[in-house]
């Protein structure tokens, strides 16, 4: 499995605090069957600044450590870039990183609303041949209230990543419900962990894929798995499965049958 959104780099943000934490996360990832991780430290979120050159250096150091310690995991570079006014200029100043040297970039919205300038930014990024992926839209209060607003962003050229912990109920019932609603409506392209710490907020990627298979069907699990691979290989995402995801009504009937 491939995890495209993690905070595994030590001491750079609110993820792994030190090498010990980072190595624990790496071992936990391997134990789940994860082979490649994109390190996406917070950038420009008002608290943390992790510009491109520093991230690349950390990532290469970490890969060397994994080799020395025999950890079968590859780390690739990335950032979780907070939407900010200077974003395009920062790209041209080479302060920003795409995911694993692809054309995909991971964009974080504020948690309360969708800034007005986002649509224009998506257009601009598309013109630059970049593909913005919105990180965990299910945790944005405006999208929770009006899921159609995410559909509008997808329509103008964005993609969306749901977080495993949201699907598994780690952020409460409302975010869990929104996460599944967005998945079922075909508005989600990628599943990843946004892992910060092995105990407090681990990966749970295998668990999330298993629940997706049960609740939406195997074609959807495969679709999300393949899309993660597409980022690493810098390929366009797959077309959505022709099979409709299992509906919540059918799932409730199946559950009550086995009760
Ligand atoms: Fe994150």
py3Dmol code that shows the C-alpha trace and the ligand (Angstrom):
import py3Dmol

protein = """\
ATOM      1  CA  UNK A   1       0.000   0.000   0.000  1.00  0.00           C
ATOM      2  CA  UNK A   2       0.969   3.599  -0.575  1.00  0.00           C
ATOM      3  CA  UNK A   3       0.205   6.403   1.860  1.00  0.00           C
ATOM      4  CA  UNK A   4       0.308   9.852   0.270  1.00  0.00           C
ATOM      5  CA  UNK A   5      -0.303  12.056   3.341  1.00  0.00           C
ATOM      6  CA  UNK A   6       1.762  11.584   6.524  1.00  0.00           C
ATOM      7  CA  UNK A   7       3.623  13.606   9.122  1.00  0.00           C
ATOM      8  CA  UNK A   8       6.532  11.225   9.636  1.00  0.00           C
ATOM      9  CA  UNK A   9       9.475  13.622   9.328  1.00  0.00           C
ATOM     10  CA  UNK A  10      10.931  14.112  12.808  1.00  0.00           C
ATOM     11  CA  UNK A  11      10.742  17.453  14.597  1.00  0.00           C
ATOM     12  CA  UNK A  12       9.351  19.564  11.752  1.00  0.00           C
ATOM     13  CA  UNK A  13       5.659  19.894  12.669  1.00  0.00           C
ATOM     14  CA  UNK A  14       3.022  18.365  14.972  1.00  0.00           C
ATOM     15  CA  UNK A  15       3.778  14.847  13.676  1.00  0.00           C
ATOM     16  CA  UNK A  16       6.759  12.707  14.756  1.00  0.00           C
ATOM     17  CA  UNK A  17       8.574  14.672  17.457  1.00  0.00           C
ATOM     18  CA  UNK A  18      11.947  12.950  17.100  1.00  0.00           C
ATOM     19  CA  UNK A  19      13.797  10.085  15.401  1.00  0.00           C
ATOM     20  CA  UNK A  20      12.376   7.570  17.816  1.00  0.00           C
ATOM     21  CA  UNK A  21       8.790   8.578  16.942  1.00  0.00           C
ATOM     22  CA  UNK A  22       9.592   8.575  13.233  1.00  0.00           C
ATOM     23  CA  UNK A  23      11.169   5.112  13.345  1.00  0.00           C
ATOM     24  CA  UNK A  24       8.196   3.786  15.339  1.00  0.00           C
ATOM     25  CA  UNK A  25       5.875   5.166  12.675  1.00  0.00           C
ATOM     26  CA  UNK A  26       7.994   3.614   9.915  1.00  0.00           C
ATOM     27  CA  UNK A  27       7.880   0.181  11.588  1.00  0.00           C
ATOM     28  CA  UNK A  28       4.129   0.464  12.142  1.00  0.00           C
ATOM     29  CA  UNK A  29       3.675   1.339   8.458  1.00  0.00           C
ATOM     30  CA  UNK A  30       5.689  -1.696   7.354  1.00  0.00           C
ATOM     31  CA  UNK A  31       3.708  -3.930   9.733  1.00  0.00           C
ATOM     32  CA  UNK A  32       0.480  -2.797   7.997  1.00  0.00           C
ATOM     33  CA  UNK A  33       1.858  -3.568   4.563  1.00  0.00           C
ATOM     34  CA  UNK A  34       2.700  -0.019   3.531  1.00  0.00           C
ATOM     35  CA  UNK A  35       5.684   0.125   1.170  1.00  0.00           C
ATOM     36  CA  UNK A  36       5.832   3.803   0.208  1.00  0.00           C
ATOM     37  CA  UNK A  37       4.993   6.892   2.203  1.00  0.00           C
ATOM     38  CA  UNK A  38       4.898  10.480   1.082  1.00  0.00           C
ATOM     39  CA  UNK A  39       6.091  12.808   3.834  1.00  0.00           C
ATOM     40  CA  UNK A  40       3.792  15.828   3.810  1.00  0.00           C
ATOM     41  CA  UNK A  41       4.829  18.172   6.626  1.00  0.00           C
ATOM     42  CA  UNK A  42       2.649  21.218   7.204  1.00  0.00           C
ATOM     43  CA  UNK A  43       3.693  24.249   5.228  1.00  0.00           C
ATOM     44  CA  UNK A  44       2.500  27.853   5.534  1.00  0.00           C
ATOM     45  CA  UNK A  45      -0.260  27.016   8.024  1.00  0.00           C
ATOM     46  CA  UNK A  46       0.674  29.856  10.348  1.00  0.00           C
ATOM     47  CA  UNK A  47       2.568  27.562  12.729  1.00  0.00           C
ATOM     48  CA  UNK A  48       4.958  25.609  10.550  1.00  0.00           C
ATOM     49  CA  UNK A  49       7.103  26.459   7.568  1.00  0.00           C
ATOM     50  CA  UNK A  50       8.744  23.547   5.806  1.00  0.00           C
ATOM     51  CA  UNK A  51      10.100  24.746   2.498  1.00  0.00           C
ATOM     52  CA  UNK A  52      11.021  22.415  -0.341  1.00  0.00           C
ATOM     53  CA  UNK A  53      14.787  22.183   0.141  1.00  0.00           C
ATOM     54  CA  UNK A  54      14.522  21.274   3.847  1.00  0.00           C
ATOM     55  CA  UNK A  55      11.930  18.563   3.188  1.00  0.00           C
ATOM     56  CA  UNK A  56      13.985  17.016   0.376  1.00  0.00           C
ATOM     57  CA  UNK A  57      17.032  16.905   2.632  1.00  0.00           C
ATOM     58  CA  UNK A  58      15.102  15.279   5.497  1.00  0.00           C
ATOM     59  CA  UNK A  59      13.555  12.716   3.156  1.00  0.00           C
ATOM     60  CA  UNK A  60      16.873  11.663   1.688  1.00  0.00           C
ATOM     61  CA  UNK A  61      18.396  11.362   5.184  1.00  0.00           C
ATOM     62  CA  UNK A  62      15.482   9.252   6.300  1.00  0.00           C
ATOM     63  CA  UNK A  63      15.757   6.892   3.337  1.00  0.00           C
ATOM     64  CA  UNK A  64      19.449   6.415   4.167  1.00  0.00           C
ATOM     65  CA  UNK A  65      18.549   5.568   7.769  1.00  0.00           C
ATOM     66  CA  UNK A  66      15.975   3.037   6.607  1.00  0.00           C
ATOM     67  CA  UNK A  67      18.612   1.327   4.484  1.00  0.00           C
ATOM     68  CA  UNK A  68      21.074   1.204   7.387  1.00  0.00           C
ATOM     69  CA  UNK A  69      18.432  -0.139   9.767  1.00  0.00           C
ATOM     70  CA  UNK A  70      16.904  -2.570   7.255  1.00  0.00           C
ATOM     71  CA  UNK A  71      13.436  -0.971   7.257  1.00  0.00           C
ATOM     72  CA  UNK A  72      11.742  -1.888   3.947  1.00  0.00           C
ATOM     73  CA  UNK A  73      10.017   1.446   3.417  1.00  0.00           C
ATOM     74  CA  UNK A  74      10.541   4.254   0.918  1.00  0.00           C
ATOM     75  CA  UNK A  75       9.815   7.856   1.774  1.00  0.00           C
ATOM     76  CA  UNK A  76       9.031  10.377  -0.958  1.00  0.00           C
ATOM     77  CA  UNK A  77       8.859  14.134  -0.619  1.00  0.00           C
ATOM     78  CA  UNK A  78       5.765  16.315  -0.371  1.00  0.00           C
ATOM     79  CA  UNK A  79       4.082  19.025   1.653  1.00  0.00           C
ATOM     80  CA  UNK A  80       0.633  19.710   3.014  1.00  0.00           C
ATOM     81  CA  UNK A  81       0.356  23.245   1.705  1.00  0.00           C
ATOM     82  CA  UNK A  82      -2.075  25.501   3.492  1.00  0.00           C
ATOM     83  CA  UNK A  83      -4.058  27.622   1.073  1.00  0.00           C
ATOM     84  CA  UNK A  84      -2.539  31.110   1.247  1.00  0.00           C
ATOM     85  CA  UNK A  85      -2.390  34.184  -0.932  1.00  0.00           C
ATOM     86  CA  UNK A  86       1.293  33.788  -1.729  1.00  0.00           C
ATOM     87  CA  UNK A  87       0.907  30.175  -2.912  1.00  0.00           C
ATOM     88  CA  UNK A  88       1.525  30.694  -6.629  1.00  0.00           C
ATOM     89  CA  UNK A  89       4.479  33.022  -6.059  1.00  0.00           C
ATOM     90  CA  UNK A  90       5.883  30.495  -3.552  1.00  0.00           C
ATOM     91  CA  UNK A  91       5.621  27.814  -6.256  1.00  0.00           C
ATOM     92  CA  UNK A  92       7.665  29.951  -8.657  1.00  0.00           C
ATOM     93  CA  UNK A  93      10.196  30.640  -5.892  1.00  0.00           C
ATOM     94  CA  UNK A  94      10.540  26.827  -5.685  1.00  0.00           C
ATOM     95  CA  UNK A  95       9.484  26.743  -2.029  1.00  0.00           C
ATOM     96  CA  UNK A  96       6.702  24.259  -2.683  1.00  0.00           C
ATOM     97  CA  UNK A  97       6.787  20.555  -3.447  1.00  0.00           C
ATOM     98  CA  UNK A  98       4.386  18.356  -5.341  1.00  0.00           C
ATOM     99  CA  UNK A  99       3.703  14.812  -4.128  1.00  0.00           C
ATOM    100  CA  UNK A 100       6.570  12.453  -4.981  1.00  0.00           C
ATOM    101  CA  UNK A 101       7.800  14.723  -7.818  1.00  0.00           C
ATOM    102  CA  UNK A 102       4.497  14.276  -9.664  1.00  0.00           C
ATOM    103  CA  UNK A 103       2.084  16.979 -10.894  1.00  0.00           C
ATOM    104  CA  UNK A 104      -0.181  16.393  -7.862  1.00  0.00           C
ATOM    105  CA  UNK A 105      -0.070  18.891  -4.972  1.00  0.00           C
ATOM    106  CA  UNK A 106      -1.708  18.469  -1.577  1.00  0.00           C
ATOM    107  CA  UNK A 107      -3.673  21.535  -0.473  1.00  0.00           C
ATOM    108  CA  UNK A 108      -5.057  22.104   3.021  1.00  0.00           C
ATOM    109  CA  UNK A 109      -8.101  24.332   3.573  1.00  0.00           C
ATOM    110  CA  UNK A 110      -8.903  26.155   6.794  1.00  0.00           C
ATOM    111  CA  UNK A 111     -11.187  24.001   8.945  1.00  0.00           C
ATOM    112  CA  UNK A 112     -14.121  26.448   9.029  1.00  0.00           C
ATOM    113  CA  UNK A 113     -14.803  27.474   5.449  1.00  0.00           C
ATOM    114  CA  UNK A 114     -13.796  27.379   1.797  1.00  0.00           C
ATOM    115  CA  UNK A 115     -11.905  30.568   0.937  1.00  0.00           C
ATOM    116  CA  UNK A 116     -13.355  32.429  -2.057  1.00  0.00           C
ATOM    117  CA  UNK A 117     -10.055  32.460  -3.907  1.00  0.00           C
ATOM    118  CA  UNK A 118      -9.876  28.658  -4.073  1.00  0.00           C
ATOM    119  CA  UNK A 119     -11.710  28.256  -7.393  1.00  0.00           C
ATOM    120  CA  UNK A 120      -9.397  30.763  -9.073  1.00  0.00           C
ATOM    121  CA  UNK A 121      -6.374  28.996  -7.574  1.00  0.00           C
ATOM    122  CA  UNK A 122      -7.541  25.609  -8.882  1.00  0.00           C
ATOM    123  CA  UNK A 123      -7.789  27.170 -12.367  1.00  0.00           C
ATOM    124  CA  UNK A 124      -4.323  28.661 -12.098  1.00  0.00           C
ATOM    125  CA  UNK A 125      -2.794  25.402 -10.883  1.00  0.00           C
ATOM    126  CA  UNK A 126      -4.482  23.509 -13.716  1.00  0.00           C
ATOM    127  CA  UNK A 127      -3.051  26.003 -16.220  1.00  0.00           C
ATOM    128  CA  UNK A 128       0.373  25.232 -14.711  1.00  0.00           C
ATOM    129  CA  UNK A 129      -0.353  21.514 -15.347  1.00  0.00           C
ATOM    130  CA  UNK A 130      -0.663  20.932 -11.593  1.00  0.00           C
ATOM    131  CA  UNK A 131      -3.401  18.816 -10.036  1.00  0.00           C
ATOM    132  CA  UNK A 132      -4.537  20.045  -6.614  1.00  0.00           C
ATOM    133  CA  UNK A 133      -5.718  17.415  -4.139  1.00  0.00           C
ATOM    134  CA  UNK A 134      -7.787  18.807  -1.282  1.00  0.00           C
ATOM    135  CA  UNK A 135      -6.719  17.201   1.991  1.00  0.00           C
ATOM    136  CA  UNK A 136      -9.515  15.764   4.173  1.00  0.00           C
ATOM    137  CA  UNK A 137     -12.493  17.808   2.884  1.00  0.00           C
ATOM    138  CA  UNK A 138     -14.710  15.892   5.336  1.00  0.00           C
ATOM    139  CA  UNK A 139     -13.130  17.964   8.126  1.00  0.00           C
ATOM    140  CA  UNK A 140     -14.059  21.326   6.597  1.00  0.00           C
ATOM    141  CA  UNK A 141     -17.161  22.725   8.313  1.00  0.00           C
ATOM    142  CA  UNK A 142     -18.557  24.282   5.107  1.00  0.00           C
ATOM    143  CA  UNK A 143     -18.267  20.975   3.226  1.00  0.00           C
ATOM    144  CA  UNK A 144     -19.831  19.102   6.167  1.00  0.00           C
ATOM    145  CA  UNK A 145     -22.826  21.447   5.852  1.00  0.00           C
ATOM    146  CA  UNK A 146     -22.909  21.663   2.083  1.00  0.00           C
ATOM    147  CA  UNK A 147     -21.234  18.614   0.479  1.00  0.00           C
ATOM    148  CA  UNK A 148     -22.153  20.018  -2.959  1.00  0.00           C
ATOM    149  CA  UNK A 149     -19.470  22.653  -2.465  1.00  0.00           C
ATOM    150  CA  UNK A 150     -16.853  19.899  -2.811  1.00  0.00           C
ATOM    151  CA  UNK A 151     -18.568  18.706  -6.007  1.00  0.00           C
ATOM    152  CA  UNK A 152     -18.161  22.228  -7.394  1.00  0.00           C
ATOM    153  CA  UNK A 153     -14.430  22.215  -6.601  1.00  0.00           C
ATOM    154  CA  UNK A 154     -13.999  18.810  -8.259  1.00  0.00           C
ATOM    155  CA  UNK A 155     -15.858  20.109 -11.284  1.00  0.00           C
ATOM    156  CA  UNK A 156     -13.388  22.952 -11.759  1.00  0.00           C
ATOM    157  CA  UNK A 157     -10.385  20.627 -11.561  1.00  0.00           C
ATOM    158  CA  UNK A 158      -9.574  19.606  -7.983  1.00  0.00           C
ATOM    159  CA  UNK A 159      -9.329  16.126  -6.441  1.00  0.00           C
ATOM    160  CA  UNK A 160      -9.974  15.048  -2.863  1.00  0.00           C
ATOM    161  CA  UNK A 161      -8.339  12.848  -0.218  1.00  0.00           C
ATOM    162  CA  UNK A 162     -10.274  11.342   2.679  1.00  0.00           C
ATOM    163  CA  UNK A 163      -8.530  10.432   5.939  1.00  0.00           C
ATOM    164  CA  UNK A 164      -8.652   6.891   7.342  1.00  0.00           C
ATOM    165  CA  UNK A 165      -9.460   8.142  10.862  1.00  0.00           C
ATOM    166  CA  UNK A 166     -12.476  10.069   9.560  1.00  0.00           C
ATOM    167  CA  UNK A 167     -13.859   6.929   7.888  1.00  0.00           C
ATOM    168  CA  UNK A 168     -13.243   4.908  11.053  1.00  0.00           C
ATOM    169  CA  UNK A 169     -14.977   7.370  13.383  1.00  0.00           C
ATOM    170  CA  UNK A 170     -11.857   8.867  15.011  1.00  0.00           C
ATOM    171  CA  UNK A 171     -13.092  12.446  14.570  1.00  0.00           C
ATOM    172  CA  UNK A 172     -16.679  11.853  15.674  1.00  0.00           C
ATOM    173  CA  UNK A 173     -19.919  10.776  14.097  1.00  0.00           C
ATOM    174  CA  UNK A 174     -20.565  13.818  11.933  1.00  0.00           C
ATOM    175  CA  UNK A 175     -17.182  13.720  10.206  1.00  0.00           C
ATOM    176  CA  UNK A 176     -17.503   9.944   9.801  1.00  0.00           C
ATOM    177  CA  UNK A 177     -20.893  10.398   8.120  1.00  0.00           C
ATOM    178  CA  UNK A 178     -19.584  13.124   5.836  1.00  0.00           C
ATOM    179  CA  UNK A 179     -16.518  11.035   4.908  1.00  0.00           C
ATOM    180  CA  UNK A 180     -18.718   8.134   3.753  1.00  0.00           C
ATOM    181  CA  UNK A 181     -21.189  10.427   2.025  1.00  0.00           C
ATOM    182  CA  UNK A 182     -18.391  12.037  -0.014  1.00  0.00           C
ATOM    183  CA  UNK A 183     -16.963   8.586  -0.875  1.00  0.00           C
ATOM    184  CA  UNK A 184     -20.347   7.271  -1.991  1.00  0.00           C
ATOM    185  CA  UNK A 185     -20.977  10.328  -4.117  1.00  0.00           C
ATOM    186  CA  UNK A 186     -17.718   9.661  -5.980  1.00  0.00           C
ATOM    187  CA  UNK A 187     -16.127  12.894  -4.752  1.00  0.00           C
ATOM    188  CA  UNK A 188     -13.116  11.194  -3.155  1.00  0.00           C
ATOM    189  CA  UNK A 189     -10.112  10.022  -5.183  1.00  0.00           C
ATOM    190  CA  UNK A 190      -7.592   9.038  -2.540  1.00  0.00           C
ATOM    191  CA  UNK A 191      -7.566   7.454   0.915  1.00  0.00           C
ATOM    192  CA  UNK A 192      -4.639   8.137   3.226  1.00  0.00           C
ATOM    193  CA  UNK A 193      -3.781   8.258   6.883  1.00  0.00           C
ATOM    194  CA  UNK A 194      -2.580  11.794   7.681  1.00  0.00           C
ATOM    195  CA  UNK A 195      -0.664   9.844  10.362  1.00  0.00           C
ATOM    196  CA  UNK A 196       0.962  11.972  13.075  1.00  0.00           C
ATOM    197  CA  UNK A 197       1.985   9.509  15.785  1.00  0.00           C
ATOM    198  CA  UNK A 198       1.978   5.750  16.108  1.00  0.00           C
ATOM    199  CA  UNK A 199      -0.420   5.710  19.071  1.00  0.00           C
ATOM    200  CA  UNK A 200      -2.226   9.033  19.037  1.00  0.00           C
ATOM    201  CA  UNK A 201      -2.886   9.041  15.297  1.00  0.00           C
ATOM    202  CA  UNK A 202      -1.474   6.071  13.440  1.00  0.00           C
ATOM    203  CA  UNK A 203      -2.035   4.816   9.905  1.00  0.00           C
ATOM    204  CA  UNK A 204      -5.091   2.471  10.002  1.00  0.00           C
ATOM    205  CA  UNK A 205      -4.818   2.268   6.219  1.00  0.00           C
ATOM    206  CA  UNK A 206      -5.376  -1.482   5.924  1.00  0.00           C
ATOM    207  CA  UNK A 207      -8.343  -1.263   8.267  1.00  0.00           C
ATOM    208  CA  UNK A 208      -9.875   1.595   6.255  1.00  0.00           C
ATOM    209  CA  UNK A 209      -9.491  -0.271   2.948  1.00  0.00           C
ATOM    210  CA  UNK A 210     -11.137  -3.330   4.484  1.00  0.00           C
ATOM    211  CA  UNK A 211     -14.123  -1.274   5.609  1.00  0.00           C
ATOM    212  CA  UNK A 212     -14.314   0.396   2.183  1.00  0.00           C
ATOM    213  CA  UNK A 213     -14.414  -3.053   0.546  1.00  0.00           C
ATOM    214  CA  UNK A 214     -17.206  -4.158   2.867  1.00  0.00           C
ATOM    215  CA  UNK A 215     -19.244  -0.969   2.687  1.00  0.00           C
ATOM    216  CA  UNK A 216     -18.705   0.133  -0.917  1.00  0.00           C
ATOM    217  CA  UNK A 217     -17.526  -2.989  -2.749  1.00  0.00           C
ATOM    218  CA  UNK A 218     -14.202  -4.275  -4.043  1.00  0.00           C
ATOM    219  CA  UNK A 219     -14.083  -2.145  -7.244  1.00  0.00           C
ATOM    220  CA  UNK A 220     -14.001   0.981  -5.067  1.00  0.00           C
ATOM    221  CA  UNK A 221     -11.258  -0.377  -2.850  1.00  0.00           C
ATOM    222  CA  UNK A 222      -9.247  -1.141  -5.994  1.00  0.00           C
ATOM    223  CA  UNK A 223      -9.978   2.300  -7.413  1.00  0.00           C
ATOM    224  CA  UNK A 224      -8.558   4.044  -4.322  1.00  0.00           C
ATOM    225  CA  UNK A 225      -5.538   1.713  -4.150  1.00  0.00           C
ATOM    226  CA  UNK A 226      -4.738   2.303  -7.830  1.00  0.00           C
ATOM    227  CA  UNK A 227      -5.104   6.062  -7.534  1.00  0.00           C
ATOM    228  CA  UNK A 228      -2.443   6.144  -4.808  1.00  0.00           C
ATOM    229  CA  UNK A 229      -0.149   4.277  -7.214  1.00  0.00           C
ATOM    230  CA  UNK A 230      -1.031   6.825  -9.946  1.00  0.00           C
ATOM    231  CA  UNK A 231       0.356   9.628  -7.786  1.00  0.00           C
ATOM    232  CA  UNK A 232       3.672   7.825  -7.327  1.00  0.00           C
ATOM    233  CA  UNK A 233       3.871   7.150 -11.073  1.00  0.00           C
ATOM    234  CA  UNK A 234       2.541  10.599 -12.016  1.00  0.00           C
ATOM    235  CA  UNK A 235      -0.297   9.150 -14.046  1.00  0.00           C
ATOM    236  CA  UNK A 236      -3.882  10.418 -14.368  1.00  0.00           C
ATOM    237  CA  UNK A 237      -6.326   8.889 -11.896  1.00  0.00           C
ATOM    238  CA  UNK A 238      -8.386   5.908 -12.985  1.00  0.00           C
ATOM    239  CA  UNK A 239     -11.990   6.355 -14.103  1.00  0.00           C
ATOM    240  CA  UNK A 240     -14.456   5.751 -11.314  1.00  0.00           C
ATOM    241  CA  UNK A 241     -15.792   2.187 -11.074  1.00  0.00           C
ATOM    242  CA  UNK A 242     -18.899   1.563 -13.163  1.00  0.00           C
ATOM    243  CA  UNK A 243     -20.410  -0.318 -10.224  1.00  0.00           C
ATOM    244  CA  UNK A 244     -22.408   1.919  -7.924  1.00  0.00           C
ATOM    245  CA  UNK A 245     -21.048   1.799  -4.371  1.00  0.00           C
ATOM    246  CA  UNK A 246     -23.211  -0.314  -2.047  1.00  0.00           C
ATOM    247  CA  UNK A 247     -25.861   2.015  -0.650  1.00  0.00           C
ATOM    248  CA  UNK A 248     -26.211   2.591   3.081  1.00  0.00           C
ATOM    249  CA  UNK A 249     -29.765   1.137   2.889  1.00  0.00           C
ATOM    250  CA  UNK A 250     -28.507  -2.174   1.473  1.00  0.00           C
ATOM    251  CA  UNK A 251     -25.749  -2.293   4.081  1.00  0.00           C
ATOM    252  CA  UNK A 252     -28.269  -1.777   6.881  1.00  0.00           C
ATOM    253  CA  UNK A 253     -30.401  -4.640   5.522  1.00  0.00           C
ATOM    254  CA  UNK A 254     -27.350  -6.924   5.309  1.00  0.00           C
ATOM    255  CA  UNK A 255     -26.336  -5.998   8.863  1.00  0.00           C
ATOM    256  CA  UNK A 256     -29.829  -6.614  10.265  1.00  0.00           C
ATOM    257  CA  UNK A 257     -29.985  -9.970   8.431  1.00  0.00           C
ATOM    258  CA  UNK A 258     -26.882 -11.178  10.267  1.00  0.00           C
ATOM    259  CA  UNK A 259     -27.906  -9.730  13.605  1.00  0.00           C
TER     260      UNK A 259
END
"""
ligand_1 = """\
1
LIG
Fe -1.906 16.392 7.439
"""
view = py3Dmol.view(width=600, height=400)
view.addModel(protein, "pdb")
view.setStyle({"model": 0}, {"cartoon": {"style": "trace"}})
view.addModel(ligand_1, "xyz")
view.setStyle({"model": 1}, {"stick": {}})
view.zoomTo()
view.show()
